[in-house]
């Protein structure tokens, strides 16, 4: 039988590439639900092409436009962010791909787990913000959660068939973004157009800025801690500008396993949707013959402060990663709107981490309140 898939965040970069993968395997997959935040026109186009059972438009004032366009095609239309949380409970869904950006992915992820759906997780913030709760729910509901981030997909693939107790450490690779060789003075002059020009990956604006500031790698460290049950000391980062080795696992006998491929997000998406099978595809293949060299260097956490802040949040635990994430989302938005400089972002995040109330053992409600308070404080620091 075909796997019926809900793609939450279908108009974003991951969502669009997921639909490419689904379209390549019509005998294996079909679209059950599509959802978008504000891009109603693209959502309508996708719905007319894939004929899902239902769609969700988070921006409520776009509901009439979407409903009118899809009414002749017998496609259900729901509106509001809460609909993303509710729609994952549909009995007709087999897999939920969480491709929503930021904190908005948390409650849909939690509800999909409670509904015992297989999860393809492209929303790292769910584990960054509430990793302990999410992983506990995964265990309680016996849910399979497959990471879609290229680095975590690589670790997941390297661990398949291995005893987790044999892991000594993991190494997450990072491209280093476009500014890895910039001086501190150069970083002060960066414009958003420079930061949005990633050398290897085609991603959405928010994650591209996070990649340039290395916050993305910091968030991935926290995500990896919960995904793979590791300590902070078992997670290492290395800059690998070519983005061919997507991550590595070091075992206690000294052996190292790595996953290599050309930088193409469709590959980890396809792996997550097809798991446990590996599916054929026409994607370009990596060749050692055509590759010049693979290089590696240590990240500069003094220059890229976001990485140090992420490790600090992981070390403190509790709601600190939630504060880090919320402040970062506000800071990135301000940078994209030309309100603050590139180097101002970590300053705002650090101040929020110092001043928002710390909770050692937060509940889901505590996370929701922490996110709200941290966003207010970060906004006040900017404006």
Phi, psi and omega in degrees: 000149178291145172278128181263123194243135170259123179253101178270115187096041188289341182267356176278180183301309180295317181299316180296319180290328176297320179294328173299314180297315180299319181292333178286342184231063183295340179281346184249328188232151167216151183273124179259322182218140171236145175218150179219160178276292183235344187279074185293324182296315179292323178300318178298314179301315180296318181296320179293331181278319188258349177051059178287168175290322183209157172228156177233130171245116185293324180284107190297328182288353175268356183304312182302319180297313182291317181297318180295319183291328187257351182304318180294346186256008176059039177254123180292143180234127176238156183226154178099148180300327181296336179292328175298326180287328186272326189292335182292349181276356182300132181298335185280358181265131175261318183230137174248117173268113180268097180247018175291152183264132170078203184301336181300342181276351187296302185292321173300324178295312180299316181292325178293323177294315179298331177277002176063038176271150169291135185247128166255108192258110174253002181258091184295334184298333178301317180277330177296313185285314189223048185302319183295316180292315182298313182293326177295318178294322177301315180293316182295326184261003177053047183263144173269121178245116182251121180287144180256335174311137184301322182291315182285329172298319179298314178298315179303316180293321180292334181272348180300124181086358182257156173278119181303332180291345181272358182281127174272314177195166171242155177237114176271127178269151178224139178294334185089353179067188184280354188242017186298334181255010179282151173278169176301323179293321178297322182298330180292340185259002186291136175256162183298328180297324178291316184290333180278358182262076182287138185289336188236326191246147174255103187228174175291166186300314186297310182292332177292319176294317177301322179293319181294327181268356186068007173297325179303319180290325176297317177296324180292329175298313180295319178299316181296324179304319183275322180299319189245007176062047185250161171270165178302324183289345181266006182240124181236152178238138175226138177280126181225089191302333185280344179054044176259314173274116189271341169172169186222154173239127177257126181261164189291347176270002179097354178285150178230132174246140180225155174246126183240144170187168172295152180290102182208110185294344179295334181292306176294331175296312180297320179299316182294319181287326183270349185310135011269007180274153169257127187256149174293155174199162180265016185297148175302144182258146174285140177227126176297331181295328184262001182263131180291291180206156174250123185239159184216147176207161181278135178292147180264098184282347174284320180282320180253085188296334182301325181294317177296321179296323179293318177296322178295318178297319178297319182295319181284326178070208181058225180267008182297317175300329177295318177297314178305312184294315182296314180297323179294319180299319178292317181296318179296317177300320179293320178296318179295336178261015175062032180262335178223164179275168179300318184281349178284336184303307180296332177297316180295316181298315182296319178297319178295321179296330180280332192246339176283139185302131181271136177233120185290319182233076186284151170268176177300319179297322177299320179296317180297319180289319178300316179301316181297312182295317181296322178294320178297314181296316180298320179296318178296324179293332181275316188257000000 
